[in-house]
Amino acid sequence: MVAVALLHGPSARAQDEPALSLKPAPALREDIPAAERSQLPTFLSGDKVRGTTDIETVIEGQAQLRRGSTVIHADKLEYRQPEDLAKAKGNVRINRAGDVFEGPELELKVDSFEGSFTAPSYRFLRNDAYGDAERVDFIDNKRAVIRNATYTTCQRKPGPSWLPDWIISAASIKIDDEEEVGQATDASLRFMGVPILPVPSLSFPLSDKRKSGLLPPTIGLDNINGVELTIPYYWNIAPNRDATFFPAVMSKRGIDFGGEFRYLEKDYEGKLRANYMPSDKLRDRDRWGYALLHNGAFSTPVGPVGVNLNLNRVSDDDYWRDFSRSGSSLTQRLLANDGVLSWGYGDFSVMARALKWQTLQDVTAPITPPYDRLPQILGKYSKTNLWGGLEVAVDADYTKFQSDRVLNNQPNAQRSYVQAQLSRPWIAPGWFITPKLQLNTTQYRFDAPLLANGATSASRTVPTFSLDSGLIFERDAEYFGRKFRQTLEPRAFYVYTPFRDQSFLPNYDSGYNDFNFATIYTENAFGGNDRIADNNLLTLGASTRLLDPDTGAEAARFSVAQRLRFEDQKVTLPGTPAVSERLSDVLFGATINWVPQWSTDATVQYNPKTGRSIRSTIGGRYSPGNYRVISAAYRLQRGSSEQIDIGWQWPLNDLWGDKGVNMGAGRGEGEGRWYSVGRLNWSLKDKRLVDSVIGLEYDAGCWLGRIVFERLSTNTTSANKRVLFQLEFVGFSRLGSNALQSLKENIPRYQFLREQVTAPSRFSNYE
């Protein structure tokens, strides 16, 4: 074996330069500038080497040429240095950054990567696609044209008559590695030997890089739309802007014109989604809706001002029912149109807001519309570590509430309130204590007489004192043969708020706080600012945690808390009696993550008088590996609802002992495997299935098949039902309905069977 190194450029590597320097590759392939490529040395080797210095080198027998990321093997190789031209014959194999071409004859200008390959077979590293061709013309190091070519990602199997499950045949395939797309001309896609997509021109991605063009059509079937065909078009406007148009033909309704525009700038970003359906046969009228989400800021002489918009509007009350899968908040019955300006400097912040609701009414389940806030102005000052550790906070709010006075049965109003707060935390490694004083003063001005005396204004001032304290104990412990660092954390929280009569005041935004471990240690039983509860109560609680002594990971947490009331709570919401129970319900909580595969979480609100739980939420998850997850939850709201929620993703092959191969996330578990996926929500109170999503996935290796059945309730007597079919040709495209979106939205911790997490390195196919 003889080896020769040819150096290009005016000089060889400097003596003090390291022989090899590795740097992280910013992209899948080496992207060496042309000026640097021309300086790379060319290495030639083989059994026999002859030629003329600096003119021509001829190698016979195990010939090899290597420059940078390009390697050429052949039985015979001629290299002319002045033209930088390589001619190879006999068992020619070229590997460029992991992409491999094999055939009988090659002619190539190595530096510019310009030339042709006769009758090659090829394989791409990026998506493991391969095929055969009559000829390949290399335009440059980024572009090539493959003539009379085939293309597939189905891997070859033993047997002379084997054919791939899917294959593209085309008169020519243009490969553009810079844009990362392929363009097939006079193409035909065959699946199981049957042509399913004959097209004169077909583009397909070579990676996840965005590109303009038609997206695969989707076909759906449901009881509202009938047969639905959508042909999306994607417009890659710029690296920071794009648009998608998705017109849909619905056999029962007509044509729906939909679209989405996204933008991302230095100081702002947003998304606009809209649709318009003229003459909807379902309702015999035009239908439309839009949703705009914008977040950003603009500069002013006094600093940046934040701008946030969340605008949603639809044509009619039935929109949420008839367009239940529009992919935005337009599927809800309360649509917010919210605009916010915010500014902050140091310890000060100011916010101006305008909020207007659109309420979609249903005669079988009417909604009392919430109040619009036109406008709302908020200010906040907060200072910590002031005067020896004091903390000061002042919140101020002015809001003009507007709504239908008949439906709400109270006048509209302008409300102003100020809440001042002074606290002094003491915190040490084993304990903490925080006394706090609050003063809340509120002023109302009504647009109609509220009180019997005809008054159109009212006011209220309420002070509050609270004392929060706790201890933290630690010890080493061992349970079930496992060592832990165990904590014991008792906590006491006392609050006193004197009674101030508020029964004459309207209620615009107050409601009872949810009873949980976050709210049980707070001063006010209400959210909002129209009610401040009179309190003289002590909350006692304790929690214990089991921590891994090496990592600090929490293996388990158990908590308990209860309120002890010394006086009745007389301030309540309209229509509710005073709270006279001296002992509240007991709150129990537990979270256990003993091993990574199992996770459980439970919260129980228990009434000691009745001996029954008032509300319970118990959930668990078992996930022993990729594509194996079962989650279940039981939720009880006594007298209101009781539901069981089950979700799963699991390989069905496990049932007959085929455990598959652990190939890692995003790569499946091997071909020929079935997966069951689903989620069921069952109402024990109503004895009916509320929502359900059930499906099957099949992994054939180079293609995936999915079928999903959906049933989503719109009210107590009706539901939307649809069937989703999808074929995914790995490394090429997806055809059918968007079943993946439905599975991702509904099944907790669902994993894609094919999802490229990291791009393959060229060194994984290094020669």
C-alpha positions in Angstrom: 0.0 0.0 0.0 1.4 3.4 -1.1 0.1 6.7 0.2 0.6 10.2 -1.1 -0.4 13.6 0.3 -1.0 16.5 -2.0 -1.0 20.0 -0.4 -3.1 22.7 -1.9 -2.4 26.4 -1.6 0.8 28.4 -1.0 2.0 26.6 2.1 1.5 23.7 4.3 0.2 23.8 7.9 2.3 26.0 10.1 4.7 24.1 12.4 3.2 25.3 15.6 -0.5 24.7 14.5 -2.1 21.6 16.1 -2.4 18.7 13.8 -6.2 18.3 14.4 -8.7 20.7 15.9 -12.3 19.5 16.7 -15.1 22.1 16.9 -18.8 21.5 17.4 -20.5 21.4 14.0 -23.2 24.0 13.7 -25.1 21.9 11.2 -25.4 18.3 10.1 -22.8 18.6 7.3 -19.4 20.3 7.3 -19.9 23.8 6.0 -16.3 24.7 5.1 -16.0 28.0 3.2 -14.7 27.6 -0.3 -11.5 29.6 0.4 -10.7 27.1 3.2 -11.6 24.0 1.2 -9.1 24.9 -1.4 -6.3 24.9 1.2 -7.2 21.3 2.4 -4.6 18.7 1.5 -5.6 15.7 -0.7 -4.5 12.2 0.4 -4.2 9.5 -2.2 -3.4 5.8 -1.5 -3.6 2.4 -3.2 -1.7 -0.7 -4.2 0.0 0.9 -7.2 0.7 4.6 -7.6 2.3 6.3 -10.7 2.2 9.7 -12.3 3.8 13.0 -12.8 4.5 15.4 -9.9 1.9 18.2 -9.6 0.3 17.0 -12.9 -1.4 13.6 -12.6 -1.6 10.7 -10.3 -2.9 7.2 -11.2 -3.8 4.7 -8.5 -4.7 1.0 -9.2 -6.0 -1.5 -6.6 -7.8 -0.3 -3.5 -7.5 3.3 -4.7 -8.6 6.0 -2.3 -8.8 9.8 -2.4 -9.5 11.7 0.7 -10.0 15.5 1.2 -11.9 17.0 4.1 -15.2 15.2 4.5 -15.0 13.6 1.0 -13.6 10.1 0.5 -13.5 8.2 -2.9 -12.8 4.5 -3.2 -12.4 2.7 -6.5 -10.5 -0.1 -8.3 -8.8 2.6 -10.4 -8.5 6.3 -9.8 -6.9 9.1 -11.8 -6.4 12.5 -10.3 -5.3 15.5 -12.3 -4.1 18.2 -9.9 -4.2 21.3 -12.2 -8.0 20.7 -12.9 -8.6 19.2 -9.5 -10.4 16.4 -11.4 -10.8 12.8 -10.2 -11.9 9.9 -12.5 -12.8 6.7 -10.8 -13.8 3.3 -12.3 -14.8 0.0 -10.9 -16.7 -0.4 -7.6 -16.7 3.3 -7.1 -17.8 4.5 -3.7 -18.0 8.2 -2.6 -18.7 9.2 1.0 -19.3 12.9 1.5 -20.1 14.0 5.1 -21.9 10.6 5.6 -23.9 10.6 2.3 -22.8 7.6 0.2 -23.0 7.0 -3.6 -21.9 3.7 -5.2 -21.6 2.8 -8.9 -19.3 1.8 -11.7 -17.9 5.2 -12.9 -17.4 8.7 -11.4 -15.9 11.9 -12.8 -15.7 14.7 -10.2 -14.0 18.0 -9.6 -13.2 17.4 -5.9 -13.0 21.0 -4.6 -16.1 22.4 -6.4 -17.8 19.0 -6.1 -19.0 19.2 -9.7 -19.3 16.1 -11.9 -21.3 13.1 -12.7 -21.8 9.5 -11.4 -23.0 6.7 -13.8 -25.7 4.2 -12.6 -25.3 4.9 -8.9 -27.1 3.7 -5.8 -27.2 6.2 -3.0 -28.0 6.6 0.7 -28.4 9.9 2.7 -27.2 10.1 6.3 -29.8 12.7 7.5 -32.9 10.5 7.0 -31.4 7.2 6.0 -33.2 7.4 2.6 -31.7 5.6 -0.4 -32.4 4.7 -4.0 -31.0 3.9 -7.4 -30.6 6.1 -10.4 -29.5 6.1 -14.0 -27.1 9.0 -13.4 -26.3 11.7 -10.7 -25.1 15.1 -11.7 -23.4 17.0 -8.9 -23.9 20.7 -9.5 -21.8 21.8 -6.5 -21.3 20.7 -2.9 -24.9 21.6 -2.0 -26.9 20.6 -5.0 -27.3 17.5 -7.2 -29.8 16.1 -9.8 -30.6 12.4 -9.6 -32.0 11.2 -13.0 -34.5 8.3 -13.5 -34.4 7.8 -9.7 -36.1 6.0 -6.9 -36.3 7.2 -3.3 -37.4 5.4 -0.1 -36.5 5.0 3.6 -37.6 1.4 3.7 -34.6 -0.7 4.6 -33.7 -3.6 2.4 -34.6 -7.1 3.5 -33.3 -10.5 2.4 -34.9 -12.0 -0.7 -34.6 -11.5 -4.4 -38.2 -10.3 -4.9 -38.3 -7.8 -2.0 -39.8 -4.4 -2.8 -40.0 -1.5 -0.4 -43.4 -0.8 1.2 -43.3 2.7 -0.3 -41.2 4.2 -3.0 -41.0 7.3 -5.1 -40.2 6.9 -8.8 -39.3 10.1 -10.7 -37.8 11.2 -13.9 -35.5 13.4 -11.8 -35.0 14.3 -8.2 -33.2 17.6 -7.4 -31.4 17.6 -4.0 -30.8 20.9 -2.4 -28.9 20.6 0.8 -28.7 24.3 1.4 -32.5 24.6 1.4 -32.8 21.0 2.7 -35.5 20.0 0.2 -35.9 17.6 -2.6 -37.9 18.2 -5.8 -39.2 15.2 -7.8 -40.4 15.7 -11.4 -42.9 13.3 -13.1 -43.1 11.5 -9.8 -45.3 8.7 -8.5 -45.6 7.5 -4.9 -46.4 3.8 -4.6 -47.6 2.2 -1.3 -47.8 -1.6 -1.1 -47.3 -1.6 -4.9 -50.3 0.6 -5.5 -49.8 4.2 -6.9 -51.5 6.6 -4.5 -50.0 10.0 -5.4 -49.1 10.5 -9.0 -48.0 14.1 -9.4 -46.1 16.0 -12.1 -44.0 17.8 -9.5 -43.5 16.9 -5.8 -41.3 18.6 -3.2 -40.4 16.9 0.1 -38.2 17.9 3.1 -34.8 16.5 3.8 -35.0 17.8 7.3 -37.3 19.8 9.6 -36.3 23.1 7.9 -39.2 25.2 6.8 -40.1 25.7 3.1 -42.9 27.1 1.1 -45.3 24.8 -0.7 -48.3 22.6 -0.5 -48.5 20.5 2.6 -50.0 17.0 2.5 -53.8 17.0 2.2 -55.8 15.9 5.2 -59.1 13.9 5.1 -61.5 13.7 8.0 -64.9 12.2 8.8 -67.2 13.4 11.6 -70.9 13.8 12.3 -70.8 17.6 12.0 -68.7 18.3 8.9 -69.2 15.0 7.1 -66.3 14.2 4.8 -63.7 17.0 5.2 -60.8 17.6 2.8 -58.1 20.2 3.7 -55.3 21.2 1.4 -52.9 23.4 3.4 -50.3 25.7 1.8 -47.3 26.9 3.8 -45.6 30.2 3.0 -42.1 30.7 4.5 -42.1 34.5 4.2 -38.9 35.0 6.1 -36.9 33.3 8.9 -39.0 35.2 11.5 -42.4 35.2 9.6 -44.6 32.6 8.0 -48.2 31.9 7.1 -50.3 28.8 6.6 -53.5 28.7 4.5 -55.8 25.8 5.1 -59.0 25.9 3.0 -61.3 23.0 3.8 -64.2 21.5 1.9 -66.9 20.0 4.1 -69.5 17.8 2.5 -72.3 18.8 4.9 -71.4 22.5 5.2 -69.4 24.1 2.4 -66.0 25.7 2.1 -64.1 27.1 5.1 -61.2 29.5 4.3 -58.8 29.4 7.2 -55.3 30.8 7.8 -52.6 31.5 10.3 -49.9 34.2 10.3 -46.9 34.1 12.8 -44.2 36.7 13.4 -41.2 37.0 15.6 -39.2 40.2 15.9 -36.6 41.5 18.3 -39.1 43.3 20.5 -42.4 41.5 19.8 -44.0 38.3 18.6 -47.5 37.1 17.8 -49.9 34.9 16.0 -53.1 35.6 14.0 -55.5 32.9 13.2 -58.8 33.4 11.3 -61.4 31.6 9.3 -64.4 32.5 7.1 -67.1 30.1 5.9 -69.6 31.7 3.5 -73.1 30.3 3.6 -72.6 27.5 6.1 -75.3 25.0 5.3 -75.4 23.8 8.9 -76.7 27.2 10.2 -77.7 28.9 6.9 -75.4 31.9 7.5 -71.9 33.2 7.1 -69.5 32.0 9.8 -66.2 33.6 10.9 -63.8 33.9 13.8 -60.4 35.2 14.6 -57.8 35.0 17.4 -54.8 37.4 17.8 -52.1 36.9 20.3 -49.4 39.6 20.5 -46.6 40.1 23.1 -44.0 42.8 22.9 -42.7 46.2 23.9 -41.8 49.5 22.4 -39.3 52.2 23.6 -40.3 55.5 25.1 -38.2 58.3 26.8 -39.2 56.8 30.2 -38.3 53.3 29.3 -39.9 50.3 27.5 -43.6 49.8 27.5 -45.0 46.3 27.3 -47.9 45.6 24.9 -50.0 42.4 25.2 -53.0 41.6 23.1 -55.3 38.6 23.3 -58.2 39.2 20.9 -60.9 36.6 20.1 -64.2 37.1 18.3 -66.6 34.8 16.4 -69.8 35.3 14.4 -72.4 33.6 16.6 -73.2 31.7 19.8 -73.0 28.2 18.1 -69.4 28.7 17.0 -67.8 26.9 19.9 -70.0 23.8 19.2 -69.6 23.8 15.4 -65.9 24.6 15.2 -64.8 22.6 18.2 -61.3 21.9 16.7 -60.3 25.3 15.4 -57.0 25.0 17.4 -57.5 28.2 19.4 -59.4 29.7 22.3 -62.4 30.2 19.9 -63.6 26.8 21.0 -64.6 28.2 24.4 -67.8 29.9 25.4 -66.2 32.9 27.0 -63.9 34.8 24.6 -61.7 37.4 26.0 -60.7 40.6 24.1 -57.9 41.8 26.3 -55.4 44.6 25.7 -52.7 45.5 28.3 -50.0 48.3 28.4 -47.4 47.8 31.2 -44.5 49.8 32.4 -42.0 49.4 35.2 -39.1 51.1 36.7 -37.3 49.9 39.8 -39.8 49.2 42.5 -42.7 50.8 40.6 -44.9 49.3 38.0 -48.1 50.5 36.2 -50.5 48.6 34.0 -53.5 49.8 31.9 -55.9 47.3 30.6 -59.1 47.0 28.5 -61.0 43.7 28.8 -64.3 42.9 26.9 -65.9 39.5 26.9 -67.9 37.8 24.2 -70.3 35.3 25.8 -71.6 32.4 23.6 -74.9 31.5 25.1 -76.6 28.1 25.1 -80.3 28.0 26.1 -79.8 24.7 27.8 -76.9 26.0 29.9 -76.9 29.8 30.0 -73.9 31.7 31.4 -74.1 34.9 33.4 -71.7 37.2 31.5 -68.7 38.4 33.4 -68.0 42.1 33.7 -66.0 44.0 31.1 -63.2 46.2 32.5 -63.2 49.3 30.4 -60.7 50.4 31.5 -58.6 49.0 34.4 -55.5 50.9 35.7 -53.2 49.3 38.2 -50.2 50.5 40.1 -47.8 48.7 42.4 -44.9 49.7 44.6 -42.8 47.0 46.3 -39.7 47.5 48.4 -37.8 44.8 50.3 -35.0 45.0 53.0 -36.1 48.5 54.0 -35.3 50.0 57.5 -33.8 46.9 59.0 -35.5 44.2 57.0 -39.0 45.7 56.6 -40.9 44.9 53.4 -43.5 47.4 52.0 -46.0 46.9 49.2 -48.8 49.2 47.9 -51.3 48.1 45.3 -53.8 50.5 43.7 -56.5 49.7 41.2 -59.2 51.7 39.3 -61.7 49.7 37.3 -64.8 50.6 35.4 -67.1 47.5 35.4 -69.7 47.2 32.6 -72.2 44.5 31.8 -75.9 43.8 31.2 -77.5 45.1 34.4 -80.6 43.0 33.8 -78.6 39.7 33.6 -76.4 40.6 36.6 -79.1 42.2 38.7 -76.9 45.0 39.9 -75.7 48.4 38.6 -72.4 49.0 36.8 -69.7 50.8 38.8 -66.4 52.5 39.0 -64.3 50.9 41.7 -61.1 52.2 43.3 -59.1 50.4 45.9 -55.7 50.7 47.6 -54.1 48.0 49.7 -51.0 48.8 51.7 -48.9 46.1 53.3 -46.1 46.1 55.8 -44.2 43.0 56.9 -40.9 42.0 58.6 -39.7 38.4 57.8 -37.3 36.6 60.1 -35.8 33.6 58.4 -33.2 31.2 59.8 -32.0 27.7 58.7 -34.5 26.0 61.1 -37.4 28.4 61.4 -39.2 31.4 60.0 -41.7 34.0 61.3 -43.4 36.8 59.4 -45.8 39.3 60.9 -47.8 41.4 58.4 -50.2 44.3 58.5 -52.5 45.1 55.7 -55.0 48.0 55.1 -57.5 47.8 52.3 -59.7 50.8 51.4 -62.2 50.7 48.6 -64.5 53.3 47.0 -67.5 52.6 44.6 -69.4 55.0 42.3 -72.5 53.4 40.7 -74.3 54.3 37.5 -77.7 53.8 39.3 -78.9 53.9 42.9 -77.8 50.9 44.8 -79.1 51.4 48.3 -82.6 52.0 49.6 -81.6 55.6 50.4 -80.8 56.2 46.8 -77.0 56.5 47.3 -74.8 56.0 44.3 -71.6 55.6 46.1 -70.1 53.5 48.9 -66.8 52.9 50.6 -65.1 50.3 52.8 -61.9 50.2 54.9 -60.6 46.9 56.4 -57.4 46.2 58.3 -55.8 42.8 58.6 -53.1 41.3 60.8 -51.4 38.0 60.1 -48.6 36.0 61.6 -47.0 33.2 59.6 -44.5 30.9 61.3 -42.9 27.5 60.9 -40.1 25.1 62.0 -37.9 22.8 59.9 -36.5 19.7 61.4 -34.2 17.2 59.6 -33.0 13.7 60.4 -31.5 10.7 58.6 -33.9 7.9 58.1 -34.3 4.6 56.3 -37.4 3.0 54.9 -37.7 -0.2 53.0 -33.9 -0.5 52.9 -33.4 2.9 51.4 -31.7 5.9 53.0 -33.4 9.3 53.2 -33.0 12.8 54.6 -36.4 13.3 56.3 -37.9 16.6 57.2 -40.7 17.6 59.6 -42.1 21.0 58.8 -44.9 22.2 61.2 -46.5 25.5 60.3 -48.9 27.9 62.1 -50.7 30.8 60.4 -52.9 33.2 62.3 -55.0 36.0 60.7 -57.3 38.5 62.2 -59.6 40.8 60.2 -62.3 42.7 62.0 -65.9 42.5 60.7 -67.0 45.2 58.3 -70.5 45.0 56.9 -70.2 44.4 53.1 -73.6 42.9 52.4 -74.8 46.1 50.8 -71.9 46.1 48.3 -72.3 44.5 44.8 -70.0 41.7 43.7 -68.1 42.2 40.4 -65.0 39.9 40.6 -65.0 38.1 44.0 -65.4 34.4 44.5 -64.4 31.8 47.0 -60.8 30.6 46.8 -60.2 27.0 46.0 -59.6 25.1 49.3 -56.0 23.7 48.8 -52.6 23.9 50.3 -51.8 27.1 48.5 -54.8 29.0 49.7 -55.2 27.7 53.2 -52.3 29.9 54.4 -53.7 33.1 53.0 -55.4 36.1 54.7 -58.6 36.3 52.6 -61.1 33.5 51.8 -62.1 35.3 48.6 -60.4 36.1 45.3 -61.0 39.5 43.8 -61.5 42.7 45.7 -65.2 43.1 46.4 -65.2 40.9 49.6 -62.7 40.8 52.4 -63.5 38.1 54.9 -63.6 38.8 58.6 -61.3 36.3 60.1 -60.2 35.3 63.6 -58.6 31.9 62.8 -55.6 29.8 63.2 -54.4 27.4 60.5 -52.2 24.6 61.7 -50.4 22.2 59.4 -47.4 20.0 59.0 -45.6 18.3 56.2 -42.9 15.8 56.0 -40.6 15.1 53.0 -38.3 12.2 52.1 -35.3 13.5 50.2 -32.5 11.5 48.5 -29.4 12.4 50.5 -27.2 12.4 47.4 -29.3 14.2 44.8 -31.9 16.1 46.9 -34.7 14.6 44.8 -38.0 14.4 46.6 -39.2 10.8 46.9 -42.3 11.5 48.9 -44.2 14.3 50.6 -47.1 14.1 53.1 -49.1 17.1 54.3 -52.0 17.9 56.5 -53.7 21.2 57.5 -56.8 22.5 59.2 -58.3 25.8 60.2 -59.4 26.6 63.7 -62.0 29.4 63.7 -62.5 31.5 66.9 -65.4 33.6 65.6 -68.1 33.2 62.9 -67.2 34.5 59.4 -70.1 36.9 58.7 -68.8 38.3 55.4 -70.0 36.0 52.6 -71.0 36.1 49.0 -74.7 37.0 48.2 -77.0 34.1 49.0 -74.6 32.1 51.2 -74.8 31.8 55.0 -72.2 32.8 57.6 -69.5 30.3 58.3 -70.0 29.1 61.9 -68.0 25.9 61.9 -65.2 26.2 64.4 -63.1 23.5 62.7 -62.8 23.5 59.0 -62.5 20.4 56.8 -59.1 18.7 57.1 -56.9 18.8 54.0 -54.7 15.8 53.3 -52.1 15.7 50.6 -49.5 13.1 49.4 -47.1 13.0 46.5 -45.0 9.8 46.1 -42.2 9.4 43.5 -40.5 6.4 45.1 -39.0 5.2 41.8 -38.9 7.0 38.5 -41.4 4.6 36.9 -44.2 5.4 39.4 -45.8 8.7 40.4 -48.8 9.3 42.6 -50.5 12.4 43.8 -53.5 12.8 46.1 -55.4 15.6 47.8 -58.4 14.9 50.0 -60.7 17.4 51.7 -62.3 15.5 54.6 -65.2 16.5 56.8 -64.7 15.1 60.3 -68.3 15.7 61.3 -69.8 13.6 58.5 -66.9 11.3 58.2 -66.8 11.7 54.4 -64.6 13.4 51.9 -66.0 16.6 50.4 -63.6 16.6 47.5 -60.9 14.2 46.5 -58.4 14.1 43.7 -56.3 11.0 43.4 -54.0 10.4 40.4 -51.2 8.1 39.5 -48.9 7.3 36.6 -46.8 4.3 35.6 -44.2 4.8 32.9 -41.5 2.0 32.8 -40.0 3.2 29.6 -40.4 5.0 26.3 -43.9 4.6 24.7 -45.2 2.9 27.9 -47.3 5.1 30.1 -50.6 4.6 31.9 -52.2 7.4 33.9 -55.4 7.4 35.9 -57.2 10.0 38.0 -60.2 10.0 40.2 -61.9 13.3 40.9 -64.8 13.8 43.3 -66.7 17.0 44.1 -69.5 15.6 46.4 -72.9 16.6 45.2 -71.6 18.0 41.9 -69.4 15.6 39.9 -67.5 12.3 40.1 -65.2 11.3 37.3 -62.6 8.8 36.3 -60.0 9.8 33.8 -57.7 7.1 32.2 -55.0 7.7 29.6 -52.4 5.4 28.0 -49.9 4.7 25.3 -48.6 1.1 25.3 -47.2 -1.5 22.8 -49.7 -4.2 22.1 -46.9 -6.6 21.2 -46.1 -6.8 24.9 -49.3 -9.0 25.3 -47.6 -11.8 23.3 -44.2 -11.5 24.8 -42.6 -9.2 22.2 -40.9 -6.5 24.3 -39.3 -4.8 21.3 -35.9 -3.0 21.3 -35.1 0.1 23.3 -34.0 2.4 20.5 -34.5 5.6 22.5 -37.0 8.4 22.4 -38.2 9.3 19.0 -37.1 6.1 17.3 -39.8 3.6 18.2 -39.1 0.1 19.4 -38.6 -1.7 16.1 -40.7 -2.4 13.0 -43.8 -4.6 13.0 -45.2 -3.3 16.3 -48.7 -2.2 17.3 -49.3 0.5 19.9 -52.6 1.3 21.7 -53.3 4.9 22.6 -56.3 6.5 24.3 -58.0 8.5 26.9 -61.4 8.0 28.6 -63.3 10.3 30.8 -66.2 8.6 32.6 -68.8 10.4 34.7 -69.8 8.2 37.6 -72.6 10.6 38.6 -74.2 10.6 35.1 -73.1 7.1 34.2 -71.9 8.2 30.8 -68.7 8.6 28.8 -68.0 12.3 28.7 -65.0 12.4 26.3 -63.0 9.7 24.6 -60.0 9.3 22.3 -59.0 5.8 21.3 -56.6 4.8 18.6 -54.1 2.3 17.2 -50.6 3.0 15.8 -48.6 0.6 13.6 -44.9 1.0 13.1 -43.7 -0.7 9.9 -40.2 0.7 10.2 -40.3 3.1 7.2 -44.0 4.0 7.5 -46.5 4.5 10.3 -50.2 4.0 10.3 -52.7 5.6 12.7 -56.5 5.3 13.2 -58.1 7.4 16.0 -61.7 7.6 17.1 -62.8 10.8 18.9 -65.9 11.6 20.9 -66.0 15.1 22.5 -69.1 16.2 24.4 -70.7 19.6 23.5 -73.4 19.3 26.1 -75.2 16.7 28.2 -77.1 15.3 25.2 -74.8 15.7 22.2 -71.2 15.1 21.2 -68.9 15.6 18.2 -67.6 12.4 16.8 -64.9 11.8 14.1 -62.6 9.2 12.7 -59.0 10.1 11.9 -56.8 8.1 9.5 -53.1 9.0 8.9 -50.2 7.4 7.0 -46.7 8.7 7.8 -44.0 7.9 5.3 -40.8 8.2 7.5 -38.4 10.8 6.1 -40.9 12.0 3.5 -44.4 13.1 4.4 -47.8 12.4 6.2 -51.1 11.8 4.4 -54.6 11.8 5.9 -56.0 13.5 9.0 -53.9 15.1 11.7 -54.2 12.3 14.2 -50.9 13.2 15.8 -52.2 16.5 17.0 -55.2 14.9 18.6 -53.1 12.3 20.4 -50.6 15.0 21.7 -53.4 17.2 23.0 -55.4 14.5 24.8 -53.0 11.8 26.0 -50.7 12.7 28.9 -47.0 12.2 28.2 -47.7 10.9 24.7 -44.5 10.3 22.7 -44.1 10.5 18.9 -42.9 7.2 17.4 -40.7 9.1 15.0 -39.2 12.4 16.3 -35.6 13.3 15.5 -34.2 14.6 18.8 -30.6 15.2 17.5 -29.3 15.3 14.0 -27.0 12.5 13.1 -23.3 13.3 13.0 -21.3 12.7 9.8 -18.9 10.8 12.0 -21.6 8.1 12.5 -20.8 7.1 8.9 -17.1 8.0 8.9 -14.6 6.3 6.7 
